[in-house]
Amino acid sequence: MMSWMAILGLLGVVVLIVLVAAGVYLGIRLARPGLETSSARALLERRLAAGEIDVDEYYEREGALPGKQRRTDT
């Protein structure tokens, strides 16, 4: 009887550790999204702001994005 209680207690501790680790992982994952969750448009905006591309190249590349309605606020 005592050995089953020890096994179940140990199993409970392992489950608790797994749940805490999963929570930490999800918290970190949601707190700092990686590049894979960043949109192509946001990447273009960052490159334009950094001066890596000019405005004409920005609009050319933005127009090539799927589902894009070209902006006319130039």
C-alpha positions as CSV (number, residue, x, y, z in Angstrom):
1,M,0.0,0.0,0.0
2,M,2.8,2.4,0.9
3,S,4.7,1.8,-2.3
4,W,1.6,2.7,-4.4
5,M,1.2,6.0,-2.6
6,A,4.9,6.8,-3.2
7,I,4.5,6.0,-6.9
8,L,1.4,8.1,-7.3
9,G,3.0,10.9,-5.3
10,L,6.0,10.8,-7.6
11,L,3.8,10.7,-10.7
12,G,1.9,13.7,-9.4
13,V,5.2,15.6,-9.0
14,V,6.2,14.7,-12.6
15,V,2.9,15.8,-14.0
16,L,3.1,19.1,-12.1
17,I,6.6,19.7,-13.4
18,V,5.5,19.0,-17.0
19,L,2.5,21.4,-16.6
20,V,4.8,24.2,-15.2
21,A,7.3,23.7,-18.0
22,A,4.6,23.8,-20.6
23,G,3.2,27.0,-19.1
24,V,6.7,28.6,-19.1
25,Y,7.3,27.5,-22.7
26,L,3.9,28.9,-23.9
27,G,4.5,32.1,-21.9
28,I,7.8,32.7,-23.5
29,R,6.5,31.8,-27.0
30,L,3.6,34.2,-26.7
31,A,5.7,37.0,-25.1
32,R,8.2,37.2,-28.0
33,P,6.9,36.0,-31.3
34,G,9.6,35.0,-33.7
35,L,10.1,35.9,-37.3
36,E,7.8,33.1,-38.5
37,T,4.8,35.0,-36.9
38,S,5.9,38.3,-38.3
39,S,4.1,39.4,-41.4
40,A,5.8,40.1,-44.6
41,R,4.4,43.6,-44.6
42,A,5.9,44.3,-41.1
43,L,9.2,43.1,-42.4
44,L,9.0,45.4,-45.3
45,E,8.1,48.3,-43.0
46,R,11.1,47.6,-40.8
47,R,13.4,47.4,-43.9
48,L,12.0,50.7,-45.2
49,A,12.5,52.4,-41.8
50,A,16.1,51.1,-41.5
51,G,16.9,52.5,-45.0
52,E,17.6,49.1,-46.5
53,I,15.1,49.7,-49.3
54,D,13.6,52.9,-50.8
55,V,9.9,53.8,-51.1
56,D,9.6,52.7,-54.7
57,E,11.0,49.2,-53.9
58,Y,8.8,49.1,-50.8
59,Y,5.6,49.6,-52.9
60,E,6.9,47.2,-55.6
61,R,7.4,44.4,-53.1
62,E,4.2,45.2,-51.2
63,G,2.2,44.9,-54.4
64,A,3.6,41.4,-54.9
65,L,2.2,40.2,-51.5
66,P,-0.8,38.0,-51.8
67,G,-4.2,39.5,-51.0
68,K,-2.8,43.0,-51.1
69,Q,-4.8,46.0,-52.2
70,R,-2.3,48.6,-53.4
71,R,-2.2,51.7,-51.3
72,T,-2.4,55.1,-53.1
73,D,-1.5,57.4,-50.2
74,T,1.8,58.6,-51.7
